[in-house]
Amino acid sequence: MILKRIEHNLTVCKVSEKSSINMDADFYFIGKTDEEISLVCKTEDTPQNTTERDDGWRGFRIQGVLDFSLIGILSKLSGILAAHKIGIFAVSTYNTDYILVKEENYEQALTVLASEGYTVV
C-alpha cells in the first residue's frame, strides 16, 4: 500500500459559521454536525475567527481509490501508530483516508509505517 505525503502544514479547528471558511482554498475538509463545524486546512488558510484551534499537524493519504468493501485499512494503520505512541486525527473522503499526526511525530510515523511494509512517497 502506498502512502502519499501531504506537504502542507495543517491546522485542525472549529468555526462558528461556514462563511468564514475560504471555499476557494485548494485543500480543506469540513465536518458539520448538530454540535460543531470542524475544519482541517492549510495553516495559512485558517480563518481568523476560529472558536478553537490546534496547529502543528502534518498528514499523508492512502494513495488511490479505496473500495468500500475493504475492511480494516485505517484500523491497521492507526494500530501500528498507536503501538508507537503516535496519536492520529483521521479524515475520510469518498476516495480514500487521510491520517494526520502532530508535526513532531510525522517523520517517525512514516518511518514506522515504512518498516511495516508501507511505501511512502
C-alpha positions in Angstrom: 0.0 0.0 0.0 1.3 3.5 -0.9 1.1 6.4 1.5 1.5 9.8 -0.1 2.9 12.7 2.0 0.9 15.9 2.2 3.5 18.7 2.1 1.3 21.3 3.8 1.4 22.3 7.5 -2.2 21.8 8.7 -4.5 23.1 11.3 -7.5 21.4 13.0 -10.0 23.9 14.2 -13.7 24.7 15.0 -15.5 27.7 13.4 -18.8 29.2 14.4 -20.1 29.7 10.8 -19.3 28.3 7.4 -19.0 31.7 5.8 -15.6 32.2 7.5 -14.1 29.2 5.5 -12.3 30.0 2.3 -14.1 27.7 -0.1 -11.7 28.6 -2.9 -8.7 27.2 -1.0 -7.2 24.1 -2.7 -7.1 21.9 0.4 -9.6 21.6 3.3 -12.0 19.2 5.0 -15.2 20.4 6.6 -17.3 18.3 9.1 -20.6 19.7 10.3 -22.8 18.1 12.9 -25.6 19.3 15.2 -22.8 20.2 17.7 -20.0 21.8 15.7 -18.3 22.8 12.4 -14.8 21.3 12.2 -12.2 22.3 9.7 -8.9 20.9 8.6 -7.0 23.2 6.4 -3.6 24.5 5.5 -2.3 26.6 8.4 -2.1 29.7 6.2 -5.8 29.3 5.2 -7.1 29.1 8.8 -10.0 31.5 9.3 -9.3 34.4 11.8 -12.5 33.7 13.8 -11.9 30.1 15.0 -13.5 29.2 18.3 -10.8 26.6 18.9 -7.6 25.9 17.0 -4.8 23.3 17.1 -1.8 24.0 14.7 1.2 21.8 14.1 -0.3 18.9 12.1 1.1 17.0 9.1 -0.5 14.4 7.1 -0.5 11.6 4.5 -3.1 9.8 2.5 -3.6 6.3 1.3 -2.8 6.6 -2.4 -5.5 5.6 -4.9 -9.2 5.0 -4.6 -10.3 2.6 -1.8 -13.2 0.3 -2.5 -15.9 0.4 0.3 -15.7 -3.3 0.7 -12.1 -3.1 2.0 -12.0 -3.6 5.8 -9.5 -2.6 8.4 -7.2 -0.4 6.4 -7.5 2.6 8.8 -7.6 0.3 11.8 -4.3 -1.3 10.8 -2.5 2.0 10.2 -3.8 3.5 13.4 -2.9 0.3 15.4 0.7 0.5 14.2 1.0 4.1 15.1 -0.7 3.6 18.5 1.8 0.8 19.3 4.5 3.5 18.9 2.5 6.0 21.0 1.7 8.2 18.0 -1.8 9.7 18.1 -3.7 10.4 14.9 -6.5 12.6 13.6 -8.2 10.7 10.7 -10.3 12.1 7.9 -12.1 10.0 5.3 -13.3 11.1 1.9 -15.2 9.2 -0.8 -12.0 8.0 -2.4 -9.6 7.4 0.5 -8.4 8.0 4.0 -6.1 10.8 5.3 -4.1 10.4 8.6 -2.8 13.5 10.4 -0.2 13.3 13.1 1.4 16.1 15.1 4.4 17.6 13.4 6.9 16.3 15.9 5.8 12.7 15.2 5.5 13.0 11.4 8.8 11.5 10.3 8.7 8.8 13.0 5.2 7.8 11.9 6.3 7.5 8.2 9.5 5.6 9.2 7.5 3.1 11.4 4.9 2.6 8.6 7.7 2.0 6.1 9.2 -0.6 8.4 5.9 -2.3 8.4 5.9 -2.6 4.6 4.1 0.5 3.5 5.6 2.5 0.7 5.9 6.3 1.4 6.1 8.7 -1.5 
